[in-house]
């Protein structure tokens, strides 16, 4: 009975939780108290921060100038491997310094010099009224005043110079997109003539890339696709233009059923028992065409999705390429190894080189 009385007494007591006052979880805590920075309190610290910012911008300017100078000091068209390596290294360092210094300078400017006072901006309708336009002008004016862009002339001018100079290295690199002529080799300056002749010639053996092993026709299975280079390419070093010659002469070798080939009369002897060879250099902008769809017999360029039908002289069936892939005429020697009949009969590579 005593236990029953105790339980009844407990039932009549109010719950402890009801006596606690629950605070409003959505109450606006307000803005924290503003803490003045050293640059706000000390004019010397402010001047030091300003000098740091525009020094970084001038450092960026120096990086851009150095990138252009490195491009000229180590010309990649010289063919020397040391020039190519130094060209890539020093140009990359110059561009990295130019962009990194701009970024660090902008961050330091915003943290040390721009106004850091918090404020609340109420939402309002953004209709194109005169009052809205006037408010927008006031916002820009306030931003200019808070950032100090208008009155901190050294920072402003150094930033403009650094940003403008950071574009110059990229523009300068466009010079290297085309070969440059010289008195010793005038053809070197004509992309059409340069790309019209490769290392392929009559009797040149087709060799696997990169091993350089001769390819026997009987070893190619139906549906196979083999990356091919001229056998004599192995005799060249990087100083003698190995990469340049390989870039022009790379070929994709594919074997199909002979009855699947749709060949014109003048090209019937360009293939051998269903084996055809086409340039791997896309006729759009020069990307390597190396994706072969065995079922459809299409070659796909991974850069811009141009597609070529190898059953019919690699004609364009889709994409921005303007002309078919150049075909390499091939045959076999007495031992059954694949050899070239001659060089390509048209320039390899992008079609825009042929526009005068």
C-alpha positions in Angstrom: 0.0 0.0 0.0 2.9 2.3 0.8 4.2 1.8 -2.7 0.9 2.6 -4.2 0.6 5.9 -2.3 4.1 6.9 -3.4 3.3 6.2 -7.0 0.1 8.3 -6.8 2.0 11.1 -5.2 4.5 11.1 -8.0 1.6 11.1 -10.6 0.3 14.3 -9.1 3.7 16.1 -9.3 4.3 18.4 -12.4 6.9 17.2 -14.9 10.4 18.9 -14.4 10.6 19.6 -18.1 7.5 21.8 -18.1 9.1 24.2 -15.7 12.1 24.9 -18.0 11.8 27.8 -20.3 12.8 26.9 -23.9 14.9 29.5 -25.7 14.1 30.5 -29.3 16.5 28.6 -31.6 15.9 31.1 -34.4 16.8 34.2 -32.5 19.2 36.5 -34.4 22.5 36.5 -32.4 23.5 39.8 -34.1 27.0 40.6 -35.5 30.1 39.9 -33.4 32.0 42.9 -32.1 34.4 44.4 -34.7 38.1 43.8 -34.1 40.3 46.4 -35.6 43.3 45.1 -37.6 46.8 46.3 -37.1 46.6 48.1 -40.5 43.5 50.0 -39.2 45.3 51.2 -36.1 48.9 51.8 -37.3 49.5 53.9 -40.5 53.0 52.3 -40.8 51.5 48.8 -40.9 49.0 50.0 -43.5 51.8 51.4 -45.7 53.8 48.2 -45.3 50.8 46.1 -46.4 50.3 48.4 -49.4 54.0 48.0 -50.4 53.7 44.2 -50.1 50.7 44.1 -52.4 52.1 46.2 -55.2 55.5 44.4 -54.8 53.7 41.1 -55.5 52.1 42.6 -58.5 55.4 43.9 -59.9 56.9 40.4 -59.2 54.0 39.0 -61.3 55.0 41.4 -64.1 58.6 40.2 -63.9 57.4 36.6 -64.1 55.5 37.3 -67.3 58.5 39.1 -68.8 60.8 36.2 -67.9 58.4 33.7 -69.5 58.6 35.6 -72.8 62.4 35.9 -72.4 62.7 32.1 -71.8 60.7 31.4 -74.9 63.3 33.3 -76.9 66.4 32.1 -75.0 65.5 28.4 -75.4 63.8 28.1 -78.9 62.0 24.8 -79.2 62.5 24.9 -83.0 66.2 24.5 -82.6 65.6 20.7 -82.2 68.0 20.4 -79.3 66.5 18.4 -76.4 68.1 20.7 -73.8 66.3 23.7 -75.3 63.0 21.9 -75.2 63.4 21.0 -71.6 64.6 24.4 -70.5 61.9 26.0 -72.6 59.1 24.1 -70.8 60.7 24.5 -67.4 61.5 28.2 -67.4 58.3 29.3 -69.3 56.3 27.3 -66.8 58.1 28.8 -63.8 57.5 32.3 -65.2 53.8 31.8 -65.8 53.4 30.2 -62.4 55.1 33.1 -60.7 53.0 35.6 -62.6 49.7 34.0 -61.7 50.6 33.1 -58.2 51.9 36.6 -57.3 48.6 38.1 -58.6 46.6 35.7 -56.4 48.6 36.2 -53.3 48.6 40.0 -53.8 44.8 40.1 -54.2 44.3 38.0 -51.1 46.6 40.1 -49.0 45.0 43.3 -50.3 41.5 42.1 -49.3 42.6 40.8 -45.8 44.9 43.7 -44.8 43.6 46.8 -46.6 40.0 46.5 -47.8 37.3 47.4 -45.4 36.4 44.4 -43.2 33.3 45.7 -41.4 30.3 43.4 -41.5 27.0 44.8 -42.6 23.5 43.5 -43.3 21.8 44.2 -46.6 18.1 43.7 -46.6 16.5 42.0 -49.6 14.4 44.1 -51.8 12.8 43.9 -55.2 15.3 44.4 -58.1 13.2 46.1 -60.7 14.8 48.4 -63.2 13.7 51.7 -61.6 15.7 54.9 -61.5 16.0 54.4 -57.7 17.5 51.0 -58.4 20.0 52.3 -60.8 21.0 55.1 -58.4 21.4 52.5 -55.6 23.7 50.4 -57.9 25.9 53.4 -58.6 26.1 54.0 -54.8 27.1 50.4 -54.3 29.9 50.6 -56.8 31.0 53.9 -55.3 31.0 52.3 -51.8 33.0 49.3 -53.1 35.5 51.6 -54.6 35.9 53.5 -51.4 36.1 50.4 -49.2 38.6 48.6 -51.4 40.7 51.7 -52.0 41.0 50.9 -55.7 40.5 54.5 -56.7 42.9 56.1 -54.2 45.6 53.5 -53.9 47.2 54.3 -57.2 50.3 52.1 -56.7 48.3 49.0 -56.1 45.8 49.8 -58.8 48.4 50.5 -61.5 50.6 47.5 -60.5 47.6 45.2 -60.6 46.6 46.4 -64.1 50.1 46.0 -65.3 50.5 42.5 -63.8 47.1 41.3 -65.2 47.9 42.7 -68.7 51.4 41.2 -68.7 50.1 37.8 -67.6 48.4 37.4 -70.9 51.5 38.1 -73.0 53.3 34.7 -72.4 50.2 32.8 -73.6 50.1 35.0 -76.7 53.8 34.6 -77.3 53.5 30.8 -77.2 51.2 30.9 -80.3 54.4 31.7 -82.3 55.5 28.1 -81.8 52.4 26.6 -83.4 53.9 26.7 -86.9 57.4 26.0 -88.1 59.8 28.9 -88.9 61.8 29.2 -92.0 65.5 29.8 -92.2 68.0 30.6 -95.0 69.4 27.1 -94.9 65.9 25.5 -95.1 63.3 27.7 -96.7 60.8 24.7 -96.8 60.8 24.7 -93.1 58.7 27.8 -93.0 56.0 26.5 -95.3 53.7 24.1 -93.4 52.1 22.8 -96.6 55.4 21.7 -98.1 56.7 20.5 -94.7 53.7 18.3 -94.1 53.5 17.0 -97.6 56.6 14.9 -97.2 57.3 12.3 -94.5 59.9 9.6 -93.9 57.8 7.1 -95.9 59.3 6.2 -99.2 59.3 3.3 -101.6 60.5 0.1 -99.9 60.3 1.6 -96.3 59.4 -1.2 -93.9 56.3 -0.7 -91.7 57.4 -1.2 -88.0 55.5 -1.4 -84.8 55.4 1.6 -82.6 57.4 2.0 -80.4 59.3 -1.3 -80.7 60.4 -0.7 -84.3 59.9 -4.4 -85.3 59.0 -5.2 -88.9 55.4 -6.3 -89.5 54.6 -9.4 -91.5 51.2 -9.3 -93.3 50.4 -12.9 -92.3 50.7 -12.0 -88.6 47.9 -9.5 -88.8 44.5 -10.9 -87.7 41.1 -9.7 -89.0 39.9 -6.7 -87.0 43.4 -5.9 -85.6 44.7 -2.3 -85.5 48.4 -1.7 -85.1 50.2 1.6 -84.6 53.0 1.9 -87.1 56.1 4.0 -87.8 58.8 3.9 -90.5 61.6 1.5 -89.6 64.3 4.0 -90.4 62.8 6.4 -87.8 64.9 4.4 -85.2 68.1 5.8 -86.7 67.1 9.4 -85.7 67.9 10.9 -82.3 65.9 13.6 -80.5 68.5 16.1 -81.7 67.9 15.1 -85.3 64.1 15.7 -85.1 62.9 12.3 -84.0 59.7 13.6 -82.5 58.9 15.9 -85.4 59.3 13.2 -88.0 57.3 10.7 -86.0 54.5 13.2 -85.6 54.1 13.4 -89.4 54.7 9.7 -90.2 52.5 7.9 -87.6 50.1 5.4 -89.2 47.3 3.1 -88.1 47.3 -0.3 -89.8 44.0 -2.2 -90.0 43.0 -5.6 -91.5 39.5 -6.2 -92.9 38.0 -8.7 -95.2 39.1 -7.6 -98.8 35.4 -7.6 -99.9 34.6 -5.0 -97.2 36.8 -2.4 -98.9 35.2 0.1 -101.3 38.2 1.2 -103.3 38.5 3.5 -106.3 40.3 2.2 -109.4 43.5 4.3 -108.8 43.7 3.0 -105.3 43.1 -0.7 -105.7 46.8 -1.5 -105.3 47.2 0.7 -102.2 46.0 -2.0 -99.9 47.2 -5.6 -99.5 44.6 -8.5 -99.0 42.3 -6.2 -96.9 45.2 -4.5 -95.0 45.0 -0.7 -95.2 47.2 2.0 -93.7 46.0 5.6 -92.9 47.7 8.6 -91.2 46.8 8.9 -87.5 46.9 12.7 -87.7 43.4 14.1 -87.7 42.6 16.4 -90.6 40.8 18.7 -88.2 43.4 20.1 -85.8 46.0 17.3 -85.8 45.0 15.1 -82.8 45.9 11.4 -83.0 43.1 9.3 -84.4 43.6 6.0 -82.6 40.2 4.8 -81.5 39.1 1.9 -83.8 35.5 0.6 -83.7 35.9 -3.0 -84.9 32.2 -3.6 -85.6 31.6 -0.5 -87.6 35.1 -0.1 -89.0 35.1 3.6 -88.0 38.1 5.5 -86.7 37.3 8.1 -84.0 39.2 11.2 -83.1 39.0 11.7 -79.3 39.5 15.4 -79.4 36.4 16.6 -81.4 34.7 13.3 -82.3 35.4 13.3 -86.0 34.7 9.8 -87.5 36.3 8.2 -90.5 35.1 5.1 -92.5 38.2 3.0 -93.2 36.3 0.8 -95.6 36.0 3.7 -98.0 39.3 5.6 -98.1 38.8 6.9 -94.5 36.1 9.4 -95.6 34.6 11.7 -93.0 31.2 10.5 -91.8 30.8 12.7 -88.7 32.5 15.7 -87.0 34.4 18.8 -88.0 37.2 17.2 -90.0 37.2 18.6 -93.6 38.8 15.8 -95.6 39.6 12.0 -95.3 42.7 10.7 -93.6 45.6 10.4 -96.1 46.2 6.8 -97.1 49.6 5.2 -97.2 50.0 2.9 -100.3 51.5 -0.4 -99.1 52.5 -3.9 -100.4 54.8 -6.7 -99.2 58.4 -7.7 -100.0 59.6 -11.2 -101.0 59.5 -12.3 -97.4 56.0 -11.1 -96.7 56.9 -8.0 -94.7 54.8 -4.9 -95.3 56.5 -2.1 -97.0 55.4 1.3 -98.4 54.9 1.9 -102.1 55.6 5.6 -101.7 55.0 8.5 -99.4 51.6 10.0 -98.8 50.2 11.7 -102.0 48.8 14.6 -100.0 49.8 16.7 -96.9 49.1 15.0 -93.6 47.5 16.9 -90.7 45.0 19.7 -90.4 43.3 21.0 -93.5 43.8 24.7 -92.6 47.6 24.4 -93.5 46.5 24.1 -97.2 44.7 27.4 -97.2 46.6 30.3 -98.7 
